[in-house]
Amino acid sequence: MNNQTTDNDPATILAMERAALDRWGKGDPSGFLEICAPDVVYFDPWQERRLDGLEALTRFYEGVRGQVHITRYELLNPKVQLCGDAAVLTFNFVGESEARTDRWNCTEVYRRTPAGWRIIQTHWSFTQPLPK
């Protein structure tokens, strides 16, 4: 693997994430599955435990295929931090559907592979600011 980062890496990673989210919002989780590494790990508040591997994530995502409908979303404060062949993308996600607005925190860890950047760790959590 190439241990050289480029000025385009953050833009590439953000574009990959947005393209996957565009598909996710139309009920198609394949956009994420296509950019995950075989050894991806996954956390979200609906899972009791971490999901290990692309096969487990695929089974989970197939269970929600066609059920997610997001009419509009925003990535707030996206930040890509590069470290050799790894990149950490963090952002706040606001997704709107006809029924509600959801707010999430997201961390995606990408690894550079010969096939390009791939997600190796994904973590979604609800945004719940403490009361003032």
matplotlib code that plots the C-alpha trace (Angstrom):
import matplotlib.pyplot as plt

x = [0.0, 1.0, 1.7, 1.5, -1.5, -2.7, -4.6, -7.5, -7.9, -10.3, -12.5, -12.5, -13.5, -16.3, -17.6, -17.6, -19.6, -22.1, -22.7, -23.3, -25.7, -27.5, -28.3, -29.0, -31.7, -33.4, -33.5, -30.4, -27.6, -25.4, -23.6, -22.0, -21.5, -19.5, -17.1, -16.6, -13.6, -14.2, -13.1, -15.3, -16.8, -20.0, -21.7, -25.1, -27.6, -29.9, -27.3, -26.6, -23.0, -20.5, -21.1, -17.9, -17.2, -18.9, -21.0, -22.6, -23.1, -24.6, -27.1, -28.1, -28.4, -30.5, -32.9, -33.5, -33.2, -36.1, -37.2, -35.1, -36.4, -34.6, -35.9, -33.0, -29.9, -26.9, -23.4, -22.5, -18.9, -17.3, -13.7, -11.2, -8.0, -5.4, -2.7, -0.8, -3.0, -5.8, -8.4, -10.9, -14.1, -16.3, -19.5, -22.9, -25.7, -29.2, -31.6, -35.2, -38.0, -41.7, -42.3, -39.3, -35.8, -33.1, -29.7, -26.7, -23.0, -20.9, -17.3, -16.0, -12.5, -11.2, -8.1, -6.3, -6.3, -5.1, -8.8, -9.1, -10.4, -12.5, -14.4, -13.0, -15.0, -18.3, -20.0, -23.3, -24.8, -27.7, -26.9, -28.3, -27.0, -27.2, -30.0, -28.9]
y = [0.0, 3.6, 5.4, 8.8, 11.0, 13.5, 16.7, 14.9, 12.2, 14.2, 15.2, 11.6, 10.2, 12.8, 12.1, 8.4, 8.9, 11.3, 8.9, 6.0, 8.2, 9.3, 5.6, 4.8, 7.6, 5.8, 2.5, 1.1, 0.1, -1.3, 2.0, 1.4, -2.3, -1.6, 0.7, -1.5, -3.7, -7.4, -7.0, -4.0, -3.6, -1.8, -0.2, 1.5, 2.0, -0.7, -3.4, -5.1, -5.9, -5.0, -6.6, -8.1, -8.5, -7.6, -10.7, -9.8, -6.2, -7.3, -9.5, -6.6, -4.1, -6.6, -6.5, -2.8, -2.6, -0.5, 0.7, 3.8, 6.9, 10.2, 13.2, 15.5, 15.3, 17.4, 16.5, 19.0, 19.8, 16.9, 16.4, 14.0, 13.3, 11.4, 9.2, 7.3, 4.6, 5.4, 8.2, 9.1, 10.8, 12.4, 14.4, 15.2, 13.9, 15.4, 13.3, 14.4, 12.2, 12.9, 11.7, 13.1, 14.5, 12.3, 13.6, 11.3, 11.4, 9.3, 8.1, 6.2, 4.8, 4.2, 2.3, 2.8, -0.4, -1.2, -0.9, 2.6, 3.8, 1.2, 1.6, -0.6, 0.8, 2.5, 3.9, 5.7, 7.1, 9.4, 13.1, 13.9, 17.1, 17.4, 19.7, 23.2]
z = [0.0, -0.6, 2.7, 0.9, 1.6, -1.1, -0.9, -2.6, 0.0, 2.3, -0.6, -2.0, 1.4, 1.8, -1.7, -1.0, 2.2, 0.6, -2.3, 0.1, 2.2, -1.0, -1.7, 2.0, 2.0, -0.8, 1.0, -0.6, 1.8, -1.0, -1.3, 2.1, 1.6, -1.6, 0.3, 3.4, 3.9, 4.5, 8.1, 8.8, 12.4, 13.1, 16.1, 16.4, 19.2, 17.9, 18.1, 21.4, 20.3, 17.6, 14.2, 12.9, 9.2, 5.9, 6.0, 9.3, 8.2, 4.9, 6.8, 9.0, 6.2, 4.1, 7.0, 6.5, 2.7, 1.4, 4.9, 5.1, 3.4, 4.0, 2.0, 3.0, 5.0, 6.1, 7.2, 9.8, 10.7, 8.6, 9.4, 7.8, 9.8, 7.8, 9.3, 6.7, 5.2, 7.6, 7.7, 10.4, 9.2, 11.9, 11.4, 12.8, 10.6, 10.4, 8.4, 7.6, 6.6, 6.2, 9.8, 11.7, 12.0, 13.3, 14.6, 14.8, 15.5, 13.1, 13.1, 10.0, 9.9, 6.4, 5.3, 2.0, 0.0, -3.5, -4.5, -2.8, 0.5, 2.4, 5.7, 8.5, 11.4, 11.5, 14.6, 14.7, 17.9, 18.7, 19.3, 22.7, 24.1, 27.9, 29.2, 30.0]

ax = plt.figure().add_subplot(projection="3d")
ax.plot(x, y, z, "-o")
ax.set_aspect("equal")
plt.show()
